[in-house]
């Protein structure tokens, strides 16, 4: 995703805090934006965000993920968190956070140093493909994923204030990411997990509202997962809101043949003389989606794919209340593909196998975040089952009438889990590719010197 990284590098940060203050709409129409908004938000805390790092030839594929859940500011805990869909007979399809204007979403993204490229919607949510990953907006929840050297945490204060202006208050905040492959490329406040926590704890607009805790799952000398959770939830009996779960599949060193699928130059840039540049992007995006079999991973969903020059790919899909998102960085030496969904299913086994089969990586890192009620609804999960049942089997590819490559088997190497903030389960596991004949042998020696930032 070289173009994506370069597009962020082109963004100017001069006067960033002032720009944000000036564009927030005034609630009652009186007073200046800076008086009404800047006085409350103390955006001077974010006046310096660190220098923009130039593209180095390697792209940080694993995403930072922010999930913020809101409730009505007038809720006493007995009503539903927010309306999931508008009441029947209403003329507007937008309630809660979906009422935010596009300029508000642009403001949020600008703080994270990314921009909206396209969007799709259904009755339940809006999904936006970004220059660096994805944004999902529900009436009561916003999920923002950004990759590369984005500054995701810098949008939290703005998001909370925008929610306040439409009558919402924070219910739950979760921030998570895998350890970086290229930590030296990151900008403030993402140069270490310690710095990220310090930013949240010391930010004058956030420290009193969040009061959360940070956690690390997995071996610090290998792949691990950082999690921050701030839980202000008023517990209640609500079937829909109490069965949340999010599965994230991160795949490293994907099959070289698959990686070539996501190079823009592998396709005709113009299929005919009258085709516009945007039409060509849509066509190539669709061709990449079908060639890689990505459309089969979320059957029945509305799909919004995006191909990038010179390489890279993003996809959002929505199906009823669920979202699916995929991001691919095919560069040699840092090839990476991720698949995330909040689909509520009793078993993810088939989905995991299908995703891994499509990309045939050398290593898989998976995370699952779920509340206790959601986890209890699952009949099995790859994190808690015995190691012998946690393997991922990928059958050989068929080329014509012959079997091509050999069968692939992925063995679970490490697994870690923790329960945080009363009832939130966080689970993380590493799977490595091994020869089928040697899959019963002792684990391979752990590689040394991996990033711990």
C-alpha positions as CSV (number, residue, x, y, z in Angstrom):
1,X,0.0,0.0,0.0
2,X,2.7,2.4,-0.9
3,X,0.3,5.0,-2.3
4,X,-1.7,5.0,1.0
5,X,1.4,5.6,3.0
6,X,2.4,8.4,0.7
7,X,-1.0,10.0,0.9
8,X,-0.7,10.3,4.6
9,X,2.7,11.7,4.4
10,X,1.3,14.5,2.2
11,X,-1.1,15.6,4.9
12,X,-0.2,18.9,6.6
13,X,-0.4,19.0,10.4
14,X,0.1,22.7,10.8
15,X,-2.8,24.3,12.5
16,X,-4.5,20.9,12.9
17,X,-6.0,21.6,16.3
18,X,-7.3,25.0,15.1
19,X,-8.9,23.5,12.0
20,X,-10.8,20.9,14.0
21,X,-12.1,23.5,16.4
22,X,-13.3,25.8,13.6
23,X,-15.3,23.1,11.9
24,X,-17.3,21.7,14.8
25,X,-20.9,23.0,14.3
26,X,-22.2,25.2,17.2
27,X,-25.1,23.6,19.0
28,X,-27.3,26.6,19.7
29,X,-26.1,28.9,17.0
30,X,-24.6,31.4,19.4
31,X,-20.9,32.1,20.2
32,X,-17.9,31.2,18.2
33,X,-16.9,27.6,17.5
34,X,-13.7,28.0,19.5
35,X,-15.5,29.4,22.5
36,X,-18.1,26.7,22.6
37,X,-16.0,23.8,21.6
38,X,-12.3,24.6,22.2
39,X,-13.0,25.6,25.8
40,X,-14.4,22.2,26.7
41,X,-12.1,20.0,24.7
42,X,-8.6,21.4,25.4
43,X,-7.4,20.5,21.9
44,X,-4.1,22.1,22.7
45,X,-3.3,18.7,24.2
46,X,-3.1,17.5,20.7
47,X,-1.3,20.4,19.2
48,X,1.9,18.3,18.6
49,X,1.4,14.9,17.1
50,X,4.9,14.0,16.1
51,X,6.5,14.3,12.7
52,X,5.1,12.6,9.7
53,X,7.2,9.7,8.7
54,X,8.1,9.2,5.1
55,X,7.4,5.9,3.4
56,X,10.4,3.6,3.9
57,X,9.5,0.7,1.5
58,X,7.8,-1.3,4.2
59,X,4.2,-0.9,5.3
60,X,2.7,-1.5,8.8
61,X,-0.2,-3.8,7.8
62,X,-1.6,-4.8,11.2
63,X,-4.3,-2.3,12.2
64,X,-5.0,-0.2,15.2
65,X,-8.6,-0.6,16.2
66,X,-10.8,1.8,18.2
67,X,-14.4,0.9,19.2
68,X,-16.5,3.5,21.1
69,X,-19.9,2.6,22.3
70,X,-22.4,5.3,23.4
71,X,-25.6,5.5,25.3
72,X,-28.2,8.2,25.7
73,X,-27.0,11.0,28.1
74,X,-30.5,10.7,29.7
75,X,-30.4,7.0,30.1
76,X,-31.0,5.5,33.6
77,X,-29.9,2.1,32.5
78,X,-33.4,0.7,32.1
79,X,-34.0,1.5,28.5
80,X,-32.2,0.2,25.5
81,X,-28.7,1.6,24.8
82,X,-30.0,3.3,21.7
83,X,-32.5,2.5,19.0
84,X,-30.9,-0.1,16.7
85,X,-33.0,0.9,13.7
86,X,-35.4,3.9,13.3
87,X,-39.0,3.3,14.4
88,X,-41.3,2.1,11.6
89,X,-43.1,4.9,9.8
90,X,-40.3,7.4,10.3
91,X,-39.0,9.2,7.2
92,X,-35.3,9.3,8.3
93,X,-33.1,6.2,8.3
94,X,-30.5,7.9,10.5
95,X,-30.5,7.8,14.3
96,X,-27.8,8.2,16.9
97,X,-24.3,8.5,15.5
98,X,-25.6,7.9,12.0
99,X,-27.0,11.5,12.2
100,X,-23.4,12.9,12.2
101,X,-22.7,14.9,9.0
102,X,-20.0,13.8,6.6
103,X,-17.9,16.8,7.7
104,X,-18.0,15.4,11.2
105,X,-16.7,12.0,10.0
106,X,-14.1,13.8,7.9
107,X,-13.0,15.6,11.0
108,X,-12.6,12.4,12.9
109,X,-10.6,10.8,10.1
110,X,-8.4,13.8,9.7
111,X,-7.3,13.6,13.3
112,X,-6.3,10.0,12.6
113,X,-4.6,11.1,9.3
114,X,-6.8,9.2,6.8
115,X,-9.7,10.1,4.5
116,X,-12.9,8.5,3.3
117,X,-12.9,7.1,-0.2
118,X,-16.2,5.4,-0.5
119,X,-19.2,4.1,1.5
120,X,-22.1,1.6,1.6
121,X,-25.1,1.4,4.0
122,X,-27.9,-0.8,5.0
123,X,-30.7,-0.4,7.5
124,X,-28.4,-1.0,10.5
125,X,-25.0,0.7,9.7
126,X,-22.8,2.7,7.4
127,X,-19.4,1.4,6.3
128,X,-16.7,3.6,4.9
129,X,-13.5,2.5,3.1
130,X,-10.6,4.8,4.1
131,X,-7.3,5.6,2.7
132,X,-6.0,3.5,5.6
133,X,-8.5,0.8,6.4
134,X,-12.2,1.2,7.5
135,X,-14.8,3.1,9.5
136,X,-18.2,1.6,10.7
137,X,-20.9,3.7,12.1
138,X,-23.9,2.3,14.0
139,X,-26.5,4.3,15.9
140,X,-24.8,3.5,19.2
141,X,-21.2,2.6,18.2
142,X,-18.3,3.6,16.0
143,X,-15.5,1.3,14.9
144,X,-12.4,2.8,13.3
145,X,-9.5,0.7,12.0
146,X,-6.4,2.3,10.7
147,X,-3.1,0.9,9.5
148,X,0.3,2.3,8.6
149,X,1.5,5.3,10.6
150,X,-1.9,6.8,11.4
151,X,-2.6,8.6,14.7
152,X,-5.8,6.8,15.7
153,X,-6.0,7.9,19.4
154,X,-6.0,11.5,18.5
155,X,-9.6,11.3,17.3
156,X,-11.1,10.0,20.6
157,X,-11.6,13.4,22.2
158,X,-13.3,14.8,19.1
159,X,-15.5,11.7,18.8
160,X,-16.6,12.0,22.4
161,X,-17.5,15.6,22.0
162,X,-19.4,15.1,18.8
163,X,-21.4,12.4,20.6
164,X,-22.1,14.7,23.4
165,X,-23.5,17.3,21.0
166,X,-26.2,14.9,19.8
167,X,-27.2,13.8,23.3
168,X,-24.9,10.7,23.7
169,X,-22.3,9.9,26.4
170,X,-19.6,7.3,26.5
171,X,-20.6,3.8,27.5
172,X,-17.5,1.7,26.5
173,X,-14.2,2.4,24.8
174,X,-11.8,-0.3,23.5
175,X,-8.5,0.2,21.8
176,X,-6.3,-2.7,20.6
177,X,-3.4,-3.5,18.3
178,X,-0.8,-6.2,17.7
179,X,2.8,-5.3,18.4
180,X,4.3,-3.3,15.5
181,X,6.6,-4.8,12.9
182,X,8.1,-1.4,12.3
183,X,7.7,0.5,15.6
184,X,10.3,3.2,14.6
185,X,8.0,4.4,11.8
186,X,5.1,5.4,14.2
187,X,4.3,8.9,15.2
188,X,3.1,10.3,18.6
189,X,1.2,9.0,20.4
190,X,1.8,5.5,19.0
191,X,5.5,5.0,19.4
192,X,4.9,2.5,22.2
193,X,2.0,1.1,24.2
194,X,3.3,2.9,27.2
195,X,3.1,6.2,25.3
196,X,-0.5,5.3,24.1
197,X,-1.6,4.7,27.7
198,X,0.1,7.8,28.9
199,X,-1.6,9.8,26.2
200,X,-5.0,8.5,27.4
201,X,-4.3,8.9,31.1
202,X,-2.9,12.5,30.8
203,X,-5.2,14.0,28.1
204,X,-7.3,16.5,29.9
205,X,-10.4,15.7,27.9
206,X,-10.1,11.9,28.3
207,X,-8.6,11.0,31.6
208,X,-11.7,11.8,33.7
209,X,-14.1,10.3,31.2
210,X,-12.4,7.0,30.4
211,X,-10.6,5.7,33.6
212,X,-9.6,2.5,31.7
213,X,-6.8,0.0,32.0
214,X,-4.2,-1.5,29.6
215,X,-3.4,-5.1,29.1
216,X,-0.9,-7.3,27.2
217,X,-1.7,-10.7,25.9
218,X,0.9,-13.2,24.6
219,X,4.6,-13.5,24.9
220,X,6.4,-10.2,24.9
221,X,9.3,-11.8,22.9
222,X,7.0,-12.8,20.0
223,X,3.6,-11.8,18.7
224,X,1.4,-10.2,21.3
225,X,-1.7,-8.0,21.6
226,X,-2.2,-4.8,23.4
227,X,-5.6,-3.9,24.7
228,X,-7.0,-0.8,26.5
229,X,-10.6,-1.0,27.8
230,X,-12.6,1.7,29.6
231,X,-16.0,0.4,30.7
232,X,-18.7,2.8,31.8
233,X,-21.5,0.4,30.9
234,X,-24.7,0.4,32.8
235,X,-25.5,-3.3,32.8
236,X,-29.0,-4.3,31.7
237,X,-30.9,-7.2,30.2
238,X,-30.6,-6.5,26.5
239,X,-30.2,-9.5,24.2
240,X,-28.8,-7.6,21.2
241,X,-26.2,-5.4,23.0
242,X,-25.0,-8.1,25.4
243,X,-23.8,-10.6,22.8
244,X,-21.0,-8.7,21.2
245,X,-17.9,-10.4,19.7
246,X,-15.2,-9.4,17.2
247,X,-12.9,-11.9,15.4
248,X,-9.8,-10.6,13.8
249,X,-7.6,-12.9,11.6
250,X,-4.1,-11.4,10.8
251,X,-2.1,-13.3,8.2
252,X,1.6,-12.7,7.5
253,X,3.8,-13.8,4.5
254,X,0.9,-14.6,2.3
255,X,1.3,-16.9,-0.7
256,X,3.3,-15.1,-3.4
257,X,0.9,-16.0,-6.2
258,X,-2.0,-14.6,-4.1
259,X,0.0,-11.4,-3.3
260,X,0.4,-10.7,-7.0
261,X,-3.3,-10.5,-7.4
262,X,-3.3,-7.2,-5.6
263,X,-0.8,-5.3,-7.8
264,X,-2.6,-2.7,-9.9
265,X,-0.4,-3.1,-13.0
266,X,-1.5,-6.8,-13.3
267,X,-4.8,-5.4,-14.8
268,X,-5.7,-3.3,-17.8
269,X,-5.8,0.2,-16.6
270,X,-8.4,1.1,-19.2
271,X,-10.7,-1.5,-20.7
272,X,-11.9,0.9,-23.3
273,X,-11.3,4.5,-24.4
274,X,-14.4,5.9,-22.7
275,X,-13.7,4.3,-19.3
276,X,-13.0,7.0,-16.7
277,X,-10.2,6.6,-14.0
278,X,-12.8,6.0,-11.3
279,X,-14.6,3.4,-13.4
280,X,-11.3,1.6,-14.0
281,X,-10.7,1.6,-10.2
282,X,-14.1,0.0,-9.6
283,X,-13.5,-2.6,-12.3
284,X,-10.1,-3.6,-11.1
285,X,-11.3,-3.7,-7.5
286,X,-14.1,-6.1,-8.5
287,X,-11.6,-8.2,-10.5
288,X,-9.3,-8.5,-7.6
289,X,-12.2,-9.4,-5.3
290,X,-13.4,-12.3,-7.5
291,X,-9.9,-13.5,-8.4
292,X,-8.9,-13.9,-4.8
293,X,-12.3,-15.4,-3.8
294,X,-13.0,-12.6,-1.3
295,X,-16.6,-12.3,-2.3
296,X,-17.2,-15.9,-1.2
297,X,-16.1,-15.2,2.4
298,X,-19.2,-13.1,3.1
299,X,-22.0,-14.5,0.9
300,X,-25.1,-12.3,0.6
301,X,-23.3,-9.2,1.9
302,X,-23.1,-5.8,0.1
303,X,-19.4,-5.4,-0.8
304,X,-17.4,-2.2,-1.3
305,X,-13.9,-3.1,-2.6
306,X,-11.0,-0.8,-3.3
307,X,-7.8,-1.5,-5.3
308,X,-4.9,0.9,-4.8
309,X,-1.9,1.9,-6.9
310,X,0.7,0.6,-7.1
311,X,-0.6,-2.2,-4.9
312,X,-2.9,-2.9,-2.0
313,X,-6.6,-3.6,-1.4
314,X,-9.4,-2.9,1.1
315,X,-12.9,-4.2,1.3
316,X,-15.9,-3.5,3.5
317,X,-19.1,-5.6,3.5
318,X,-22.3,-5.4,5.4
319,X,-24.9,-8.0,6.0
320,X,-27.8,-7.1,8.4
321,X,-26.1,-6.0,11.7
322,X,-22.7,-7.5,10.8
323,X,-19.7,-5.9,9.1
324,X,-16.8,-7.6,7.4
325,X,-13.6,-5.9,6.5
326,X,-10.4,-7.0,4.7
327,X,-7.1,-5.2,4.1
328,X,-4.2,-6.5,2.1
329,X,-0.6,-5.3,1.8
330,X,1.2,-7.5,-0.7
331,X,4.7,-6.0,-0.7
332,X,7.6,-8.4,-0.6
333,X,9.1,-8.7,2.9
334,X,6.0,-7.3,4.6
335,X,3.0,-9.0,2.9
336,X,0.0,-9.1,5.1
337,X,-3.8,-9.7,5.0
338,X,-6.4,-9.2,7.6
339,X,-10.0,-10.2,7.9
340,X,-12.3,-8.9,10.7
341,X,-16.0,-9.4,11.4
342,X,-18.5,-8.9,14.3
343,X,-20.8,-11.6,12.9
344,X,-22.5,-13.5,15.6
345,X,-22.2,-17.1,15.0
346,X,-21.9,-20.2,17.1
347,X,-18.7,-21.3,15.4
348,X,-16.0,-19.6,13.4
349,X,-14.2,-22.7,12.3
350,X,-15.5,-22.8,8.7
351,X,-14.9,-19.0,8.3
352,X,-11.4,-19.2,9.6
353,X,-10.5,-22.1,7.3
354,X,-11.9,-20.4,4.3
355,X,-10.1,-17.1,5.0
356,X,-6.7,-18.9,5.6
357,X,-7.3,-21.0,2.5
358,X,-7.7,-17.9,0.4
359,X,-4.3,-16.5,1.4
360,X,-2.2,-19.5,2.5
361,X,0.1,-17.4,4.8
362,X,3.1,-18.7,6.8
363,X,1.8,-17.3,10.1
364,X,-1.7,-16.5,11.5
365,X,-2.4,-14.4,14.5
366,X,-6.1,-14.3,15.7
367,X,-7.8,-12.3,18.3
368,X,-11.3,-12.5,19.7
369,X,-13.0,-9.9,21.9
370,X,-16.4,-10.9,23.3
371,X,-18.5,-10.4,26.3
372,X,-19.4,-13.4,28.4
373,X,-22.9,-13.7,27.1
374,X,-21.6,-13.7,23.5
375,X,-18.9,-16.3,24.3
376,X,-21.3,-18.6,26.0
377,X,-23.4,-18.7,22.7
378,X,-20.4,-20.1,20.9
379,X,-20.2,-23.9,20.6
380,X,-16.5,-23.9,20.0
381,X,-13.6,-21.4,19.5
382,X,-10.0,-22.0,18.5
383,X,-8.6,-20.4,21.6
384,X,-10.1,-22.6,24.3
385,X,-10.3,-25.9,22.6
386,X,-7.4,-28.5,23.0
387,X,-4.4,-27.8,20.8
388,X,-5.1,-31.0,18.7
389,X,-8.5,-29.5,17.7
390,X,-7.2,-26.0,17.2
391,X,-5.3,-26.8,14.0
392,X,-6.3,-25.2,10.7
393,X,-6.3,-27.5,7.7
394,X,-6.0,-26.1,4.2
395,X,-6.5,-28.6,1.4
396,X,-4.2,-28.6,-1.7
397,X,-5.1,-26.3,-4.5
398,X,-6.3,-27.9,-7.7
399,X,-4.8,-26.8,-11.0
400,X,-6.9,-28.1,-13.8
401,X,-7.5,-31.8,-13.1
402,X,-4.4,-32.2,-10.9
403,X,-3.6,-31.4,-7.3
404,X,-1.2,-28.5,-7.1
405,X,0.4,-27.6,-3.8
406,X,0.5,-30.0,-0.8
407,X,-2.0,-29.8,2.1
408,X,-1.3,-27.1,4.6
409,X,-1.6,-27.5,8.4
410,X,-1.4,-24.6,10.9
411,X,-0.6,-25.5,14.5
412,X,-1.6,-23.3,17.4
413,X,1.7,-22.2,19.0
414,X,0.6,-19.9,21.8
415,X,-2.7,-18.8,23.3
416,X,-3.5,-16.2,25.9
417,X,-6.8,-15.0,27.4
418,X,-7.9,-12.5,30.1
419,X,-11.2,-11.2,31.4
420,X,-11.2,-7.4,31.8
421,X,-13.7,-4.9,33.2
422,X,-16.0,-7.4,34.7
423,X,-17.2,-9.4,31.6
424,X,-15.1,-8.6,28.5
425,X,-13.1,-11.6,27.3
426,X,-9.9,-11.0,25.3
427,X,-8.3,-13.9,23.6
428,X,-5.2,-14.1,21.3
429,X,-3.5,-17.0,19.6
430,X,-0.6,-17.6,17.2
431,X,-0.7,-20.3,14.5
432,X,2.3,-21.3,12.4
433,X,2.5,-23.3,9.2
434,X,4.0,-26.8,9.6
435,X,4.5,-29.8,7.4
436,X,1.6,-32.2,7.8
437,X,3.9,-35.1,8.5
438,X,5.7,-33.1,11.2
439,X,2.7,-31.5,12.8
440,X,2.9,-33.8,15.8
441,X,6.5,-32.9,16.5
442,X,7.7,-30.4,19.1
443,X,7.1,-26.7,18.3
444,X,9.7,-24.9,16.2
445,X,12.1,-22.7,18.1
446,X,10.8,-19.3,18.6
447,X,12.5,-16.6,16.4
448,X,14.4,-14.0,18.4
449,X,14.4,-10.3,18.2
450,X,10.8,-9.6,17.3
451,X,9.3,-6.2,18.1
452,X,7.8,-5.7,21.6
453,X,6.6,-2.1,20.9
